[in-house]
Amino acid sequence: MRFHVLEGEIHVEDPEKFIKAVKNAEKKFDATIQFINSDMVAGRKHVEIALKKAMKNFGKKPISSDPGMEILLYVSAQRQIKKALKFGIKKGLNRVVVVILGNDNAVEWVREFLREKKVLKFTPEKRRVIQELYGITNEEIEITGENRIEDLVVERVVLFSVSQE
């Protein structure tokens, strides 16, 4: 499975219109393009593991009929589509990680409007959000160490994946 992961910022005036444009690009380029709120992502490893698990499951017994939504479900490590959608695009400025399954034309299409910059940096504000989203306790962090929060999130993604088998 060939994939690309980009990071950056985009400004979205109309989320519905934006999503339609993405869906059209997916058809045009025979690709999957998924935008993920980077403030809800623990790091690149988190995205890559979730992507691999989602695509493995999508080939067997998917939760969703859409591969992009399957990726969001695995990134969020839960089955509820309504909750997973909170990990997607919103109106205004979006700090995003973009997962692209497909050819370089799809990547270039995204680069036309994505202002690429590093947005996966772990901050104290992000720590609070990540802990809340994934149910990570202060005790877990004390035991494993502050630098292992992404591993704790990946563990939840893997456990979610196992529960889907």
N, C-alpha and C positions, 0 to 999 in steps of 0.2 A: 504494500500500500504506500503510494507516494503522497506525501503531504508537505505543506508549508505552514509555518507558524510566524505570523507577523505581529508586531505590537505598534500601537500608536494612538492617535486621537482623531476623531471625526466629529463634525457637528451635524446633527440630524434635526431638520425642521419638522418633518412629518414621518414618524416611525412607520406607519402603514405603507406610505409611498416608498420609503426606503426599502422595506422588506420586499415589496413587489419588484423593485429594481434588482435586488439581490436574487430573487427567484428567477427573473428573466435572464440574468447573467448565468445562473447555474444551468439553465436549459441551453443557452447559447454556447457555453463552454464545456458542457457535459461534466460539471463539477459540483462539489458541495462546498459552500462558503458559509461559515458560521462565525458571527461576531459574538464575543463573550466579554462581559464587563470585567475588566482586569482587576478591579477593586475586590472582586469576589474569587480571585484565583490566587492560590498560594505560591505559584511559580510555574516555570516552564515544564518541569517534570510532572506536575499536577495535570497540566493540559495534555501532555503527550501520553501519559498512562490512561487518562480518561478517554482520549481519542482511540487508542488501541483497543481498550476494553469495549467501547461503544461499537466500533466497527466489527469486532469479533461477534458481539451479541446481535448486531444488525443482520449479520449473515445467517443467524440461527433462528432466534425468536425475539424480534425487536419489541420494545415497549411502544415505540412510535413508528408510523409509516414513513417518516421523514428522517434521513440520516443526520441532518443538522440538529434536529430536535433530540435525536438519540445522543448526540455529542453533549448537548446542554444537560440532559438528564444525568449523564455519567459525570460531567464536571460538577454538577450540584450533588451528586451521590444520593439521589432520591427519585422516586417514581412519579411524583406529581408534576404534571406538565405545567400547571398554573404556577407552581413555585419555581420551576426551572426557567420559565419565561422571564423571571426577575433577573436572571443572569445575562439577558440579552440587551438589545438596544433600547434606549429611551430618548425622549425629546431633549435636545440641547447638546452640550458637550459630552462626549463619550470617550472614556479611556478604555481601549479595547485590546484584546488578543483576538486575532483572526486566524481561524483554522481553514485551510483550503486543501481539499482533496481534489486533485485534478491537475490540469496542465498549466504551463507558464502563462498562457493567455488569461486565465482566471486570476492569477497572481498579479499580472500587470493591470488588469481591470481594477482590482482593489487598490493598488498603489496609486492610481489616478486621483483618488480622493482621500486616502489615508495619509495623515501626517505622521510618518514613522518616527517613533522615539521610544525609548525604554520606559515602559509603564508597569512592569511586573515587580518593581522594587518593593521590598517588604518594609512597611512603615509601622509605627505604633498604632495609627488609626486602622490600618489594614489588619493588624493582629486582632484587634477587638472584633472587627467584622468577621474575619475568618473563624475565630473562636465561636462566635455566636452561630454562624451559618452551619458549621460542621460539628457543633457540640463538643468542642475541645475544652477540657477543664484546665484550670491553673495547675492542678496537681499533675496532670499529664505532662505539662510543659516543664514543671519543676523536675520531674523524673527524667524526661528525655533531653531537655535543654531547649532553650529559645531557638537555636539554629536548626531544630528538627521539626518545626511546626509543619513545614511542607510535607515531611514524611508522615506525620499524623493524618494530614488530609489525604495523601495518597493511600494510606491504610484504609480510610473510609471508602474511597473509590473502589479499591480492590474488594473490600467486604461487600459493598453494594453489588459489584460484578458477580461475586460468588453467589449471592442471594438470588440472582437472576437466572442462574444455570439450572 
